[in-house]
Amino acid sequence: ATGWQIPEVFCAKGRDGKTDIWGNIYRPSGFDAQKSYPVVEMIYAGPHDSHVDKYFRAYNHLTSRLCDLGFVVVTIDGMGTANRSKAFHDVCWKNLKDAGFPDRIAWIKAAAQKYPALDTSRVGIYGWSAGGQNAMAALLFHNDFYKAAVALCGCHDNRMDKIWWNEQWMGYPIDESYSACSNVDNAWRLKGKLLLINGELDDNVDPASTLQVVDALVKAGKNFEQLYLPNHTHSLGGNFEMRRIHDFFVRYLMHQDTPEWE
């Protein structure tokens, strides 16, 4: 009665044209198939698990509020995530920058082909932690498709983050694959609109991981936005951070001015 849209489970073929890739589509209330909507992907591609919701949740503030603003939000488990075949999982080996992006892009394009209201010329992405690394990587390695990204508390270089996590996927000794996957070493590739958010007291991913990215972006002469939060840890997602994320996508994907909140 209120126009709320039930999330849709969607399946499309991946990069090889034969592997099923699964994800969810979240539409705004009052969705009008005759209109055009920007698409925002919430990403977490950590290889230790699969991450798309498999059960019903009536409300998820990480997706629902963006939908209410007029975005179509998608979540996808691309190749490299767990709980499928070994070949599916092995895509991540020494290749964390892949993050299943070829599958994700094919999936979004397939969804837009079926539902033309999804505007693939206005695609954004955001994520936390390993998802923060993924979100920034979208603007480094796939900036012909993704136009805006918010990276929160990202582990932007796998040589800088937790040894026990990173060496499971990147191996040891450290070789050239670490540099090839590094958002720091590849910061010069940046195209699109980027917002970096991290907390001063992060006890999971060293805050220096984001600061090294900032240093590399400055040296490369790249424009970006940064929100550095004193007294915040790895747990980011409060009202202030979420408002900044929402404002960012409204400005750069909807091309609208945002309110003077203060």
N, C-alpha and C positions, 0 to 999 in steps of 0.2 A: 504493500500500500504506500510505502514511503519512497519507492523507486530503487530500493537497495538491490544490488546485483550480486547473485551468488557467484563465488569464485569458480572459474572453469579449469578443469584439468585438460591440458592440451599436449598432444604428442606430434612430433615432426621428425623427419629424418635428419641425421647429423651430417658431418662433413664428408662422410664416405657415401652418402646417398642411400644407406641401407640400415644403419643403426638407429633404433628408436631413442629419441631424446624426450624426456618428460619434464613438464613444468606446469605452472599455474598462471592464469590470467585473472587479474583483479581490476574490475571496471568501476568507474565512478557511479554513484547513485544517479538515477535519471539518465543513464547512458543513452545517447542518440546515435544510432548506426549511420545516420546521414551526416554527422559532424566529423571533424578531424581532431584527434587527441594525441598529444605527445606521449611517448613511452618512456618509462623509467624502470630499469632493471635493478632489483636489490640482489647483490651478488655475495656469495660466500662459496669459494671453490676449494676450500681446504681438502686435501686428498684423504684425510682420515675418516671421512664419513660422506653421506649424502645429506642434503640440506633443505630441499624443498618440503614444505609441509605436506604430510601424508594423511592428515586428519583435519576435521572441520574445526575452525575457530571463528566465532562470530565477529570478533574484533581483534585486530593486531595493529597497534599504534604505529608500527614501522611501515605499514603499507596503507592502512585505512585512511589516514589523514592526507596522504598524497592523493589517493583516489578522490577524496572529498574536494580537493582543490582542482580536480579536472584532469588528472593524469591516469593513464592506464599503467598499472604496475605489473611487472612480470618477475617470476622467480624460476630458475632453470637449473637442473643438474646436468652439466655437460660432461664430456669425457674427461677422465682424470680423477673424478670423484669415486667414492667406494660403493660397495654393495651391488656391483654388477659383475661382469666377467673380469678376469685378470687382464685381458687385452684392453678392456675399457679403462681399467685403473692405471695400467702401465703408461698411459699417455703423459702422466705427470712426471715420470722419472727424469731427473735432471732437466726439467722443463716446466717449472712452476709458472712461468710467464704465460704458458699456453692457456691455462685456466679454463679449458673447454670453449674458448672464444669462437673458434670456427663453427662449433655446434650451436652455440648461443645465437650467433648472428643468423645462421641458417634457420633456426627455430623462430626467431622474431620475424624474419622475412616471410616464413611460411604462415605464421599467424596473421601477418598483415595482408597476405594474399587472400586468406579466407575471410578476414575482417578488415576491409579497406579503411575503416575509421582509425586504425592504428597508423600513425604517421611516422614512417621510418626515416624521414629527414630530420626528425626531432627526437633523438634517442639519448637519454641520460642514464647514468649508472651510479650506484653508491654502495658502500659496504664498510664493515668494521674489521679490524685486525688483518687476518689473511685476506678478507674481503676488501679491506682498504688498499692492500697491495694490488689486488685484482682491479679495483676501480680505477686507480691511477694508471695501471698497465693498459687499460682500455684506450686511454688517450695517448699512449706511447706507441702501441703496436697495432691498434685498430681504430685510429682516429678518422678514417674515412667513413666510419659508421657511427661511432659514439661521439657526441658533441659536447657533453658536459659530464663532469664526474665529481663526486664528493668522496674523499678517502679519509676515514676516521681511524686513528691509532694504527696505521698500516705498518706491517713488517716489510718495509720497502726494499730491504737487501737481506738475503738469506744468510749472509755472513755475519750480520749484526744481531739477528734474532736468536731465539733459544736453540742451542745446539741439538738437544734431544729431539726437537720437532723437525727442524730443517734437514738434518742429515738423513732422516728416514726417506726423504723424497729427492734430495739433491746429492746424496752420497758423500763419501770422504775417500781420499783427500780432496780439498777444494780445488776445482779446476775451472776452465773457462766458462762452464755452464752457469756458474754463480754470477759472473759478470753479465752474461747474456740475459739473465733473468732479473737483473738488478734495476729497480726504478731509479736508483742514484746514477748508475753508469749510463743509463739510457734517457736521462732527464732531458737531454738536448732534443729528443724526438717529439716533445710535447706539442700537441695541437689541440685546440679546444679550450673550454673553460674548466678550471680546476680549483676546488676548494679543499685544503688540507686542514684537518682538525685532529688535535691530540692533546692529551693531558700531561701536565708537568710531573705528576707522581705515578705515572703508568708503571706498574710492577709486573706486567706481562710482556709487553713490547717496549723496549727502551725508547724513551722520548727522542733520543738522538737519532733514531731511525728516520723520523720525519724531518728532524733538523738537518740531517745530511742531504735529504732530498731538496729541502729549501735552499741550502748552500749551492747545490748543483744547478738548480733552476735559476738562481740569481746569476751564477757564473755564465750560464747559457743565454742570459738575457730574456728569459721567458716571463710572461705575465701570469700571475696566479693569485689566489686569495689564501690567507692562512688565519686560522683561529686557534690560538694557543691558550689553554685553560689552566691557570694556577689551581692547585689543590684538587685537581681532577685525576682520577686513576684511569685504568683501562675500560672502566664501565661508563661509556658515553652513550647518551640517548635520552638525556633529560629534556625538559621543555625548551631550554635555551638553544641547545644544539639542534634539536629537531626543527625549531623555527628557522634557524639559519639554513638548514638543508632545504626546507620548503621554499624559503625566499629565494635561494640560489636557483632552484629549478624553475620557479615562476619567472624569474628575470631572464634566464638564458634559454629556456625551452618554450615558454609562453610569450616571452618578450613583453612582459608587463611590469609596470612599477609595483613595488611592494609597499605596504603601509609603513608609516613612521611609528614603529611600535612603542618607542619611548614617549 
